[in-house]
């Protein structure tokens, strides 16, 4: 048995900051939201005490759905339709039009007592949001003028996730996620040289993550190669000189010859 030890170095973890916000509207490609200031999450969990013979015997907990608020100094043009503003002619906009739902992705930073926001981060992915804009107040310029700050209350429509209650908020912790998987996820969300930034449905993304078991093969350039996989069961050591690899990308040529390559990333699930 081990006794509890308090205040060990690296045990005091905190979160602060927000960056890398991306807006997704309809099925269009993601665009950066550079002016995002804050995202607030509201808890609408309700607890109702239950009594019998004047004695409390239980709490009836009613779970809610994601809601919150967003504030920003500016926002992408793609967000205008989420406020009910459409462009009728070039540079001419009409307000009070039907609003569109949107999705949002952003990061929060993680620090420890031994560093400054370098321990990792959490990816927050919000699905099916509807924004209600707060009142806008326009003021004349003065010596103490500051940029206008916009804000919206947001509600969400949760998506069905196999084996769990429907949700609209997905959190991915970089400290606990396989780094190659995290790289693949960020290539999807942020785009890469091979693809545009996009956001799959929550069901598609969670299925991709659950089935992800990517095997990485590196050609060392000297006639040897190295295999990597952080998923258990892919590479299995038998002895100091022997191991097995479980992969769909191994093609046997004869009894002693085969080809092996980095595995696909089950992108069909996206």
TALINTA-V388732 format. One record per residue. N is the residue number from 1. RES is the residue in one small letter. SS is DSSP state (@ for helix, = for strand, . for the rest). Layout:
n=N res=RES ss=SS
n=N res=RES ss=SS
This chain:
n=1 res=x ss=.
n=2 res=x ss=.
n=3 res=x ss=.
n=4 res=x ss=.
n=5 res=x ss=.
n=6 res=x ss=.
n=7 res=x ss=.
n=8 res=x ss=.
n=9 res=x ss=.
n=10 res=x ss=.
n=11 res=x ss=.
n=12 res=x ss=.
n=13 res=x ss==
n=14 res=x ss==
n=15 res=x ss==
n=16 res=x ss==
n=17 res=x ss==
n=18 res=x ss==
n=19 res=x ss==
n=20 res=x ss==
n=21 res=x ss==
n=22 res=x ss==
n=23 res=x ss==
n=24 res=x ss==
n=25 res=x ss==
n=26 res=x ss=.
n=27 res=x ss=.
n=28 res=x ss=.
n=29 res=x ss=.
n=30 res=x ss=.
n=31 res=x ss==
n=32 res=x ss==
n=33 res=x ss=.
n=34 res=x ss=.
n=35 res=x ss=.
n=36 res=x ss==
n=37 res=x ss==
n=38 res=x ss==
n=39 res=x ss==
n=40 res=x ss==
n=41 res=x ss==
n=42 res=x ss==
n=43 res=x ss=.
n=44 res=x ss=.
n=45 res=x ss=.
n=46 res=x ss==
n=47 res=x ss==
n=48 res=x ss==
n=49 res=x ss==
n=50 res=x ss==
n=51 res=x ss==
n=52 res=x ss==
n=53 res=x ss=.
n=54 res=x ss=.
n=55 res=x ss==
n=56 res=x ss==
n=57 res=x ss==
n=58 res=x ss==
n=59 res=x ss==
n=60 res=x ss==
n=61 res=x ss==
n=62 res=x ss==
n=63 res=x ss=.
n=64 res=x ss=.
n=65 res=x ss=.
n=66 res=x ss=.
n=67 res=x ss==
n=68 res=x ss==
n=69 res=x ss==
n=70 res=x ss==
n=71 res=x ss==
n=72 res=x ss==
n=73 res=x ss=.
n=74 res=x ss=.
n=75 res=x ss=.
n=76 res=x ss=.
n=77 res=x ss=@
n=78 res=x ss=@
n=79 res=x ss=@
n=80 res=x ss=@
n=81 res=x ss=@
n=82 res=x ss=@
n=83 res=x ss=@
n=84 res=x ss=.
n=85 res=x ss=.
n=86 res=x ss==
n=87 res=x ss==
n=88 res=x ss==
n=89 res=x ss==
n=90 res=x ss=.
n=91 res=x ss=.
n=92 res=x ss==
n=93 res=x ss==
n=94 res=x ss==
n=95 res=x ss=.
n=96 res=x ss=.
n=97 res=x ss=.
n=98 res=x ss=.
n=99 res=x ss=.
n=100 res=x ss=.
n=101 res=x ss=.
n=102 res=x ss==
n=103 res=x ss==
n=104 res=x ss==
n=105 res=x ss==
n=106 res=x ss==
n=107 res=x ss==
n=108 res=x ss==
n=109 res=x ss==
n=110 res=x ss==
n=111 res=x ss==
n=112 res=x ss==
n=113 res=x ss=.
n=114 res=x ss=.
n=115 res=x ss=.
n=116 res=x ss=.
n=117 res=x ss=.
n=118 res=x ss=.
n=119 res=x ss=.
n=120 res=x ss==
n=121 res=x ss==
n=122 res=x ss==
n=123 res=x ss==
n=124 res=x ss==
n=125 res=x ss==
n=126 res=x ss==
n=127 res=x ss==
n=128 res=x ss==
n=129 res=x ss==
n=130 res=x ss==
n=131 res=x ss==
n=132 res=x ss==
n=133 res=x ss==
n=134 res=x ss=.
n=135 res=x ss=.
n=136 res=x ss=.
n=137 res=x ss=.
n=138 res=x ss=.
n=139 res=x ss=.
n=140 res=x ss=.
n=141 res=x ss=.
n=142 res=x ss=.
n=143 res=x ss=.
n=144 res=x ss=.
n=145 res=x ss=.
n=146 res=x ss=.
n=147 res=x ss=.
n=148 res=x ss=.
n=149 res=x ss=.
n=150 res=x ss==
n=151 res=x ss==
n=152 res=x ss==
n=153 res=x ss==
n=154 res=x ss==
n=155 res=x ss==
n=156 res=x ss==
n=157 res=x ss=.
n=158 res=x ss=.
n=159 res=x ss==
n=160 res=x ss=.
n=161 res=x ss=.
n=162 res=x ss=.
n=163 res=x ss=.
n=164 res=x ss=.
n=165 res=x ss=.
n=166 res=x ss=.
n=167 res=x ss==
n=168 res=x ss=.
n=169 res=x ss==
n=170 res=x ss==
n=171 res=x ss==
n=172 res=x ss==
n=173 res=x ss==
n=174 res=x ss=.
n=175 res=x ss=.
n=176 res=x ss=.
n=177 res=x ss=.
n=178 res=x ss=.
n=179 res=x ss=@
n=180 res=x ss=@
n=181 res=x ss=@
n=182 res=x ss=@
n=183 res=x ss=@
n=184 res=x ss=@
n=185 res=x ss=@
n=186 res=x ss=@
n=187 res=x ss=@
n=188 res=x ss=@
n=189 res=x ss=@
n=190 res=x ss=@
n=191 res=x ss=.
n=192 res=x ss=.
n=193 res=x ss=.
n=194 res=x ss=.
n=195 res=x ss=.
n=196 res=x ss=.
n=197 res=x ss=.
n=198 res=x ss=.
n=199 res=x ss=.
n=200 res=x ss=.
n=201 res=x ss=.
n=202 res=x ss=@
n=203 res=x ss=@
n=204 res=x ss=@
n=205 res=x ss=@
n=206 res=x ss=@
n=207 res=x ss=@
n=208 res=x ss=@
n=209 res=x ss=@
n=210 res=x ss=@
n=211 res=x ss=@
n=212 res=x ss=.
n=213 res=x ss=.
n=214 res=x ss=.
n=215 res=x ss=.
n=216 res=x ss==
n=217 res=x ss==
n=218 res=x ss==
n=219 res=x ss==
n=220 res=x ss=.
n=221 res=x ss=.
n=222 res=x ss=.
n=223 res=x ss=.
n=224 res=x ss=.
n=225 res=x ss==
n=226 res=x ss==
n=227 res=x ss==
n=228 res=x ss==
n=229 res=x ss=.
n=230 res=x ss=.
n=231 res=x ss=.
n=232 res=x ss=.
n=233 res=x ss=.
n=234 res=x ss=.
n=235 res=x ss==
n=236 res=x ss==
n=237 res=x ss==
n=238 res=x ss=.
n=239 res=x ss=.
n=240 res=x ss=.
n=241 res=x ss=.
n=242 res=x ss=.
n=243 res=x ss==
n=244 res=x ss==
n=245 res=x ss==
n=246 res=x ss=.
n=247 res=x ss=.
n=248 res=x ss=.
n=249 res=x ss=.
n=250 res=x ss==
n=251 res=x ss==
n=252 res=x ss==
n=253 res=x ss=.
n=254 res=x ss=.
n=255 res=x ss=.
n=256 res=x ss=.
n=257 res=x ss=.
n=258 res=x ss==
n=259 res=x ss==
n=260 res=x ss==
n=261 res=x ss=.
n=262 res=x ss=.
n=263 res=x ss=.
n=264 res=x ss=.
n=265 res=x ss=.
n=266 res=x ss=.
n=267 res=x ss=@
n=268 res=x ss=@
n=269 res=x ss=@
n=270 res=x ss=.
